[in-house]
């Protein structure tokens, strides 16, 4: 494996286009040009602005990560992998070297205490979490744009992991993960197309739809819950109010439907 020192000596590798980091796509170029035209005082300020743009303009979701950076932008939502990849593409389009950090984490603990019991069987013992590396002021800095601001602000009271990530371009800014839940942490890596191209398990599961409805609910919910049980009750009401009756039944009956899949 190439050492970090060797990677730092080959910064040109962190400025190239790949299949999934398609920063020469017209839409990526347009966004990058719009930001560069704002005439930030430094590359640091430009990188920070791009980070917060990706963090909040692209909503976090679960599911398929087999997306090019341009596709993630057009869809307006993405997984941690998709959002990190889009940020890397925009930074490279602005001639700022950027790469990827790839963590292996304890899947069932990674999402924190607000994960509902019905989802636990569909989360692997080990999961992959991807964030971004940026080369600024002659050093690599980590930043993670995964959780958008509304999701963070509406969940961090019950979920320490989703504390809002604010980046200043000078210090690492990552999700507030328990170090005991991190099994491996690699990077900076210049190309993770092999990771992005892998198909996740349960990608067509009805439980994935329910999980993303839960994420949408968490982002929108203004009712304060004291614990996870309260949150589940409020979520059930939200499903009915928003005409997701089948998903309400799925949640209500729980394990009886766990073998149900969309083919």
C-alpha positions in Angstrom: 0.0 0.0 0.0 1.2 3.5 -0.8 2.2 5.4 2.2 0.7 8.8 3.2 4.0 10.5 2.6 4.2 9.1 -0.9 0.6 10.3 -1.6 1.5 13.8 -0.4 4.4 13.8 -2.9 2.0 13.1 -5.8 -0.5 15.8 -5.4 -1.2 15.7 -9.2 -3.0 12.4 -8.5 -5.5 14.4 -6.3 -6.3 16.7 -9.2 -7.3 14.1 -11.9 -10.7 13.2 -13.1 -12.0 9.7 -12.6 -15.2 7.9 -13.8 -17.1 8.9 -10.7 -15.2 12.1 -9.8 -16.3 13.6 -13.2 -15.4 17.2 -12.4 -15.1 18.1 -16.1 -18.8 17.7 -16.5 -20.5 20.9 -17.5 -22.6 21.3 -14.3 -19.6 20.7 -12.0 -17.6 23.3 -14.0 -20.4 25.8 -13.8 -20.7 25.5 -10.0 -16.9 25.7 -9.6 -16.8 28.8 -11.9 -19.6 30.5 -9.9 -17.7 30.0 -6.7 -14.4 31.1 -8.2 -16.1 34.3 -9.5 -16.9 35.2 -5.9 -13.2 36.1 -5.5 -12.6 34.6 -2.1 -9.6 35.9 -0.3 -7.8 32.6 -0.3 -8.1 28.9 -1.4 -8.9 28.2 2.2 -12.0 30.4 2.1 -13.1 28.9 -1.3 -12.7 25.4 0.0 -14.7 26.2 3.2 -17.5 27.7 1.1 -17.7 24.6 -1.2 -17.8 22.4 1.9 -20.8 24.2 3.4 -22.5 24.3 0.0 -22.3 20.5 -0.4 -23.2 19.9 3.3 -26.5 21.8 3.0 -27.5 22.0 -0.6 -27.3 18.2 -1.1 -29.5 16.4 1.4 -28.3 13.3 3.1 -30.0 10.0 2.2 -29.3 6.3 2.5 -29.1 3.8 -0.4 -27.3 3.6 -3.7 -23.9 5.3 -3.9 -23.2 4.3 -7.5 -23.4 7.9 -8.6 -21.0 10.3 -10.4 -20.5 13.6 -8.8 -22.6 15.3 -11.5 -25.4 12.9 -10.9 -25.4 13.5 -7.2 -25.7 17.3 -7.8 -28.6 16.8 -10.3 -30.4 14.5 -7.8 -29.9 16.9 -4.9 -29.3 14.2 -2.4 -26.7 11.5 -1.6 -25.1 9.2 0.8 -21.9 10.1 2.7 -20.0 8.6 -0.2 -21.9 10.7 -2.8 -21.5 13.9 -0.9 -17.8 13.5 -0.3 -17.3 12.6 -3.9 -19.1 15.7 -5.1 -17.1 17.9 -2.7 -13.8 16.3 -4.0 -15.0 17.0 -7.6 -15.8 20.6 -6.9 -12.4 21.2 -5.2 -10.5 19.6 -8.0 -12.4 21.7 -10.5 -11.1 24.7 -8.5 -7.5 23.3 -8.7 -7.5 22.4 -5.0 -6.0 18.9 -4.4 -8.6 16.7 -2.7 -9.1 13.1 -1.9 -11.0 10.6 0.2 -11.0 9.1 3.7 -12.5 5.7 4.0 -13.6 4.4 7.4 -14.8 1.0 8.3 -17.2 1.4 11.2 -19.4 -0.7 13.4 -22.6 -0.4 11.4 -25.2 -1.0 14.1 -23.6 1.7 16.3 -22.5 4.2 13.6 -25.9 5.8 13.2 -26.3 6.4 16.9 -29.1 6.0 19.4 -31.9 7.2 17.1 -31.8 4.2 14.8 -35.1 2.4 15.2 -35.1 -1.3 16.1 -36.8 -2.3 12.8 -33.7 -1.1 10.9 -31.0 -2.8 12.9 -31.2 -6.2 11.0 -30.6 -4.3 7.8 -27.4 -2.7 8.9 -24.3 -4.7 8.6 -21.9 -5.4 11.5 -19.4 -3.4 9.4 -20.2 -0.4 7.2 -18.1 1.9 5.1 -18.1 5.6 5.7 -16.5 8.1 3.3 -15.4 11.7 4.0 -13.1 14.2 2.2 -9.5 15.2 2.5 -8.4 18.6 1.3 -4.8 19.8 0.9 -4.5 23.3 2.2 -1.6 25.3 3.7 0.8 22.4 2.8 -1.1 19.8 4.9 -4.0 17.3 4.5 -7.2 18.3 6.4 -10.2 16.1 6.9 -13.8 17.3 6.5 -17.1 15.5 6.4 -20.1 17.1 4.6 -22.5 14.1 5.2 -25.2 15.6 7.4 -27.1 18.6 6.1 -27.8 21.4 8.6 -31.5 20.6 9.1 -30.9 17.0 9.8 -28.1 17.8 12.2 -30.0 20.5 14.1 -33.2 18.4 14.4 -31.4 15.2 15.7 -28.3 16.2 17.7 -30.2 16.6 21.0 -30.8 12.8 21.0 -28.0 11.8 18.7 -24.4 12.9 19.5 -23.2 11.5 16.2 -25.2 14.1 14.2 -23.7 17.2 15.9 -23.4 19.9 13.2 -20.0 19.7 11.4 -18.6 23.2 10.9 -15.3 23.5 9.0 -12.8 26.3 9.1 -10.4 25.0 6.5 -7.6 24.8 9.1 -8.5 21.8 11.3 -10.2 18.4 10.9 -14.0 18.5 11.0 -15.6 15.1 11.1 -18.8 13.5 12.4 -18.9 13.2 16.1 -18.3 9.4 16.1 -17.3 7.3 19.0 -13.7 6.3 18.4 -14.6 2.8 19.6 -17.0 2.4 16.7 -14.2 3.1 14.1 -12.5 -0.1 13.0 -10.2 1.4 10.3 -9.5 4.8 8.9 -7.6 5.1 5.6 -6.6 8.1 3.5 -6.0 10.3 1.8 -6.9 8.2 -1.2 -6.9 9.8 -4.7 -9.4 7.4 -6.3 -12.2 5.3 -4.8 -14.1 4.4 -7.9 -13.8 0.8 -6.8 -15.7 1.6 -3.6 -18.3 3.7 -5.3 -19.0 1.1 -8.0 -19.9 -1.6 -5.4 -23.6 -2.3 -5.1 -24.8 -2.0 -1.5 -26.9 -4.8 0.1 -30.6 -4.3 0.4 -30.5 -1.5 -2.1 -34.1 -2.4 -3.3 -35.5 -3.2 0.0 -38.8 -1.7 1.1 -37.0 -1.1 4.3 -34.6 1.3 2.5 -37.7 3.3 1.5 -38.9 3.4 5.0 -35.4 4.3 6.3 -35.2 7.3 3.9 -38.7 8.4 5.0 -37.4 8.3 8.5 -34.4 10.5 7.5 -36.9 12.9 5.9 -39.0 12.9 9.1 -36.0 13.6 11.3 -35.0 16.5 9.1 -38.5 18.0 9.3 -39.7 17.1 12.7 -40.2 19.9 15.2 -41.7 17.9 18.0 -39.2 17.2 20.7 -38.8 13.6 21.8 -37.4 12.5 25.1 -36.2 9.2 23.8 -36.2 6.8 20.9 -39.6 5.4 21.8 -41.2 8.8 21.7 -39.5 9.4 18.4 -41.0 6.2 16.9 -44.5 7.2 18.0 -44.1 10.7 16.4 -42.7 9.1 13.2 -45.8 6.8 13.0 -48.0 9.8 13.2 -45.9 11.6 10.5 -46.3 8.6 8.2 -50.1 8.7 8.4 -50.2 12.4 8.1 -48.1 12.2 4.9 -50.1 9.3 3.4 -47.4 6.7 3.7 -49.9 4.1 5.0 -48.1 1.0 3.8 -44.9 2.1 5.5 -46.9 2.9 8.6 -48.1 -0.7 8.6 -44.6 -1.9 7.9 -43.3 0.0 11.0 -46.3 -1.0 13.1 -46.1 -4.7 12.5 -42.3 -4.7 12.5 -40.8 -8.2 12.2 -43.8 -9.7 10.4 -42.7 -7.8 7.3 -39.0 -8.1 7.6 -38.8 -10.6 4.8 -40.7 -8.4 2.4 -38.6 -7.1 -0.5 -39.1 -5.1 -3.6 -38.0 -7.2 -6.6 
